[in-house]
Amino acid sequence: MAARAYDVVIVGSGAAGLTAALTLATRFRVAVLAKGGLSEGSTAWAQGGIAAVLEEGDSFEAHVEDTIVAGAGLNDRRTVEFVIEEAPAAIAKLIELGVPFDAEGNALHLTREGGHSHRRIVHVHDATGQAVQRALETAAVRHPNITLVPEMAAIDLATSRHGERYLGDGRVWGVYALDRTTGQVELFTGRATILATGGAGRAYLYSTAPRGATGDGIAMAWRAGARVSNMEMMQFHPTCLYNLEVKNFLVTEAVRGEGGHLKLPPGVPGAGHRFMPDFDERAELAPRDVVARAIDHEIKRLGLDYVHLNISHMPADFVRGHFPMIHAKLLELGIDITTDPIPVVPAQHYTCGGIIVDLKGRTDLPGLYAAGECTQSGLHGANRLASNSLLECLVFGEAAAGHVGRHFDEMPEPPPIRPWDESRVTDSDEEVIVQHNWREIRRFMWDYVGIVRTTKRLERAQHRIRMLRREVEDYYGEFRVTADLIELRNLVEVADLIVRCALARRESRGLHYTLDFLETLADARDTVLVP
């Protein structure tokens, strides 16, 4: 099958991918691949908002310091300053695209979230991500130079090794992807490829991430020869709804930012006690890692299924006005948040590590760029500050596209690339193996590589990953690829990267908390893995 040739190939259709596409499309023909539907990535799930210095009395310096305090000093200050200084312009561009941010009089309404010293979160009620995704998607659909290709599960990067004439320079020429509607593998080529594939949250049993967050871009870049960093820094959101029917419903940070209290539920010693002040003087406004560990501690100490998040002491109109989506959703489940507490548990939420990129979004591999949650840019350090994630997508999506645009004429055209070879594989008759291994990974990653870690638990996880890797490699070599097999192969890869990074960090810092090394070392260093 002939390659589908474009100027630039973008893998991922969320905020980072679509920002890059819209920036490039003024001059270039761009393909944007989505693993499922165009809106199924993490962007549309973001409730909270986007952090930017817009309030009188706030400053870039304050936002930078808040980011570095939350990141436990592991951040790259140059990256933090770059992203934060670009934030007001990024917000202005979204307003231009029609994102209807909440306003107060003539100014944008700003809310405050944990770890922020000022009100600086612009938002669209409590469904900011949906509004951003809708605006970017609408603009992309209208643009004649952008081809949106849904239902394309990326398998691997096409590099110089895949050329009809072998070269060992590691240059990336595009991507092989499975068309989920036809079952055929297609080749997309371009002078530049941008990965905007999101995080690896589905490596864990409980996660607020969408179903497709299986670390695909991170795994593909690693297999192609790019370094990854800080994969042990997995953020757990403190407040995911505890409900046996509804999985993965996140209760935004802003509920605590606007006055919500965390309390022990009825039927236990100290029922109704507000416990966050026992752990941190910032109480509910402490950074996420602190709040998640406190909840985890109380759940384990008392054998609870959940704790309560209560904002019912605030006026009912205030609660309904600030959190209409959460209020409506929980009413369907019989919880009126104006009068009732919300049962919550921590869940994996954000991947702070990933593919190493510079300020232009460049990876180690020529022709390959990356932006957003699949990267380690230096912005988040050891813990992401609330509402800096969409911001990173917008700023780095544009930075990567800008660098491609400025240097496009210097980039060589793709050589002939070999088509996907299915001559030695058959259809699988053992799909149960894929499903079983998927469940096994998520369970042991939650139990052994979760909020609180030990060396022994990490070594147990590593032992299981080695066994699973052999099984999955055998299976991958024998059978035709399916979307589930592609994701399982990537999950095994990223689980291994997470555990290897966690074992290499012999301290507790930010999101990496280990009972064997409780001290934080004086020197903050990234964990870097080289293929």
ChimeraX attribute file (.defattr): number of C-alpha atoms within 10 A of each C-alpha:
attribute: neighborCount
match mode: 1-to-1
recipient: residues
	/A:1	10
	/A:2	11
	/A:3	17
	/A:4	13
	/A:5	17
	/A:6	20
	/A:7	19
	/A:8	29
	/A:9	28
	/A:10	28
	/A:11	29
	/A:12	29
	/A:13	34
	/A:14	31
	/A:15	33
	/A:16	32
	/A:17	32
	/A:18	29
	/A:19	27
	/A:20	30
	/A:21	31
	/A:22	22
	/A:23	17
	/A:24	23
	/A:25	21
	/A:26	14
	/A:27	11
	/A:28	17
	/A:29	18
	/A:30	26
	/A:31	25
	/A:32	25
	/A:33	28
	/A:34	25
	/A:35	25
	/A:36	20
	/A:37	13
	/A:38	21
	/A:39	17
	/A:40	20
	/A:41	25
	/A:42	25
	/A:43	25
	/A:44	20
	/A:45	19
	/A:46	24
	/A:47	25
	/A:48	26
	/A:49	31
	/A:50	26
	/A:51	29
	/A:52	27
	/A:53	23
	/A:54	21
	/A:55	15
	/A:56	8
	/A:57	9
	/A:58	15
	/A:59	17
	/A:60	16
	/A:61	13
	/A:62	15
	/A:63	24
	/A:64	21
	/A:65	18
	/A:66	19
	/A:67	27
	/A:68	23
	/A:69	21
	/A:70	27
	/A:71	26
	/A:72	19
	/A:73	21
	/A:74	22
	/A:75	26
	/A:76	16
	/A:77	17
	/A:78	12
	/A:79	18
	/A:80	23
	/A:81	17
	/A:82	15
	/A:83	24
	/A:84	25
	/A:85	19
	/A:86	17
	/A:87	22
	/A:88	15
	/A:89	13
	/A:90	21
	/A:91	20
	/A:92	12
	/A:93	13
	/A:94	18
	/A:95	14
	/A:96	11
	/A:97	15
	/A:98	16
	/A:99	21
	/A:100	17
	/A:101	21
	/A:102	17
	/A:103	14
	/A:104	9
	/A:105	7
	/A:106	6
	/A:107	11
	/A:108	17
	/A:109	19
	/A:110	22
	/A:111	20
	/A:112	24
	/A:113	28
	/A:114	24
	/A:115	21
	/A:116	25
	/A:117	14
	/A:118	20
	/A:119	20
	/A:120	24
	/A:121	24
	/A:122	24
	/A:123	26
	/A:124	21
	/A:125	21
	/A:126	23
	/A:127	20
	/A:128	24
	/A:129	23
	/A:130	18
	/A:131	22
	/A:132	27
	/A:133	25
	/A:134	20
	/A:135	20
	/A:136	23
	/A:137	21
	/A:138	13
	/A:139	16
	/A:140	21
	/A:141	12
	/A:142	10
	/A:143	14
	/A:144	11
	/A:145	19
	/A:146	23
	/A:147	19
	/A:148	18
	/A:149	18
	/A:150	20
	/A:151	18
	/A:152	25
	/A:153	27
	/A:154	27
	/A:155	24
	/A:156	21
	/A:157	25
	/A:158	26
	/A:159	25
	/A:160	21
	/A:161	17
	/A:162	20
	/A:163	17
	/A:164	12
	/A:165	11
	/A:166	11
	/A:167	12
	/A:168	10
	/A:169	11
	/A:170	19
	/A:171	22
	/A:172	26
	/A:173	29
	/A:174	30
	/A:175	24
	/A:176	20
	/A:177	26
	/A:178	22
	/A:179	20
	/A:180	16
	/A:181	9
	/A:182	8
	/A:183	14
	/A:184	16
	/A:185	22
	/A:186	21
	/A:187	23
	/A:188	24
	/A:189	27
	/A:190	27
	/A:191	25
	/A:192	27
	/A:193	28
	/A:194	31
	/A:195	31
	/A:196	32
	/A:197	32
	/A:198	35
	/A:199	30
	/A:200	34
	/A:201	28
	/A:202	25
	/A:203	29
	/A:204	27
	/A:205	19
	/A:206	21
	/A:207	26
	/A:208	27
	/A:209	27
	/A:210	20
	/A:211	14
	/A:212	21
	/A:213	26
	/A:214	28
	/A:215	28
	/A:216	31
	/A:217	31
	/A:218	33
	/A:219	27
	/A:220	22
	/A:221	27
	/A:222	20
	/A:223	15
	/A:224	20
	/A:225	16
	/A:226	22
	/A:227	21
	/A:228	27
	/A:229	24
	/A:230	31
	/A:231	30
	/A:232	27
	/A:233	27
	/A:234	27
	/A:235	26
	/A:236	27
	/A:237	23
	/A:238	26
	/A:239	30
	/A:240	25
	/A:241	23
	/A:242	21
	/A:243	15
	/A:244	6
	/A:245	6
	/A:246	9
	/A:247	13
	/A:248	18
	/A:249	20
	/A:250	24
	/A:251	24
	/A:252	22
	/A:253	24
	/A:254	23
	/A:255	24
	/A:256	22
	/A:257	19
	/A:258	19
	/A:259	15
	/A:260	20
	/A:261	22
	/A:262	26
	/A:263	21
	/A:264	23
	/A:265	21
	/A:266	12
	/A:267	9
	/A:268	11
	/A:269	10
	/A:270	12
	/A:271	12
	/A:272	15
	/A:273	14
	/A:274	18
	/A:275	18
	/A:276	20
	/A:277	13
	/A:278	10
	/A:279	15
	/A:280	15
	/A:281	10
	/A:282	15
	/A:283	19
	/A:284	28
	/A:285	26
	/A:286	22
	/A:287	26
	/A:288	27
	/A:289	26
	/A:290	21
	/A:291	25
	/A:292	22
	/A:293	19
	/A:294	19
	/A:295	26
	/A:296	19
	/A:297	14
	/A:298	16
	/A:299	17
	/A:300	12
	/A:301	9
	/A:302	11
	/A:303	10
	/A:304	16
	/A:305	12
	/A:306	23
	/A:307	25
	/A:308	25
	/A:309	26
	/A:310	22
	/A:311	22
	/A:312	18
	/A:313	15
	/A:314	14
	/A:315	12
	/A:316	14
	/A:317	10
	/A:318	12
	/A:319	20
	/A:320	16
	/A:321	13
	/A:322	18
	/A:323	20
	/A:324	14
	/A:325	15
	/A:326	22
	/A:327	18
	/A:328	14
	/A:329	13
	/A:330	15
	/A:331	12
	/A:332	9
	/A:333	11
	/A:334	9
	/A:335	16
	/A:336	19
	/A:337	22
	/A:338	18
	/A:339	14
	/A:340	15
	/A:341	21
	/A:342	25
	/A:343	22
	/A:344	22
	/A:345	26
	/A:346	29
	/A:347	28
	/A:348	26
	/A:349	25
	/A:350	25
	/A:351	28
	/A:352	30
	/A:353	34
	/A:354	33
	/A:355	32
	/A:356	26
	/A:357	25
	/A:358	18
	/A:359	16
	/A:360	20
	/A:361	28
	/A:362	23
	/A:363	25
	/A:364	18
	/A:365	17
	/A:366	18
	/A:367	23
	/A:368	27
	/A:369	31
	/A:370	37
	/A:371	36
	/A:372	29
	/A:373	28
	/A:374	30
	/A:375	34
	/A:376	28
	/A:377	30
	/A:378	24
	/A:379	30
	/A:380	28
	/A:381	31
	/A:382	31
	/A:383	31
	/A:384	29
	/A:385	25
	/A:386	26
	/A:387	25
	/A:388	21
	/A:389	22
	/A:390	24
	/A:391	24
	/A:392	29
	/A:393	28
	/A:394	27
	/A:395	27
	/A:396	32
	/A:397	29
	/A:398	25
	/A:399	24
	/A:400	28
	/A:401	26
	/A:402	17
	/A:403	16
	/A:404	26
	/A:405	18
	/A:406	9
	/A:407	9
	/A:408	17
	/A:409	10
	/A:410	9
	/A:411	13
	/A:412	12
	/A:413	14
	/A:414	20
	/A:415	15
	/A:416	15
	/A:417	22
	/A:418	16
	/A:419	17
	/A:420	15
	/A:421	8
	/A:422	14
	/A:423	7
	/A:424	9
	/A:425	14
	/A:426	12
	/A:427	11
	/A:428	15
	/A:429	8
	/A:430	10
	/A:431	13
	/A:432	10
	/A:433	14
	/A:434	20
	/A:435	13
	/A:436	10
	/A:437	18
	/A:438	23
	/A:439	14
	/A:440	17
	/A:441	22
	/A:442	20
	/A:443	16
	/A:444	21
	/A:445	25
	/A:446	18
	/A:447	16
	/A:448	20
	/A:449	28
	/A:450	24
	/A:451	22
	/A:452	17
	/A:453	20
	/A:454	17
	/A:455	18
	/A:456	12
	/A:457	18
	/A:458	22
	/A:459	16
	/A:460	15
	/A:461	21
	/A:462	23
	/A:463	12
	/A:464	16
	/A:465	22
	/A:466	12
	/A:467	10
	/A:468	19
	/A:469	18
	/A:470	11
	/A:471	15
	/A:472	19
	/A:473	12
	/A:474	11
	/A:475	20
	/A:476	18
	/A:477	13
	/A:478	15
	/A:479	17
	/A:480	18
	/A:481	21
	/A:482	22
	/A:483	19
	/A:484	15
	/A:485	21
	/A:486	21
	/A:487	23
	/A:488	26
	/A:489	24
	/A:490	24
	/A:491	29
	/A:492	25
	/A:493	22
	/A:494	26
	/A:495	27
	/A:496	20
	/A:497	23
	/A:498	25
	/A:499	23
	/A:500	20
	/A:501	23
	/A:502	25
	/A:503	19
	/A:504	13
	/A:505	18
	/A:506	18
	/A:507	19
	/A:508	20
	/A:509	24
	/A:510	24
	/A:511	27
	/A:512	26
	/A:513	26
	/A:514	23
	/A:515	12
	/A:516	13
	/A:517	16
	/A:518	13
	/A:519	13
	/A:520	14
	/A:521	12
	/A:522	7
	/A:523	8
	/A:524	15
	/A:525	13
	/A:526	19
	/A:527	18
	/A:528	18
	/A:529	18
	/A:530	9
	/A:531	11
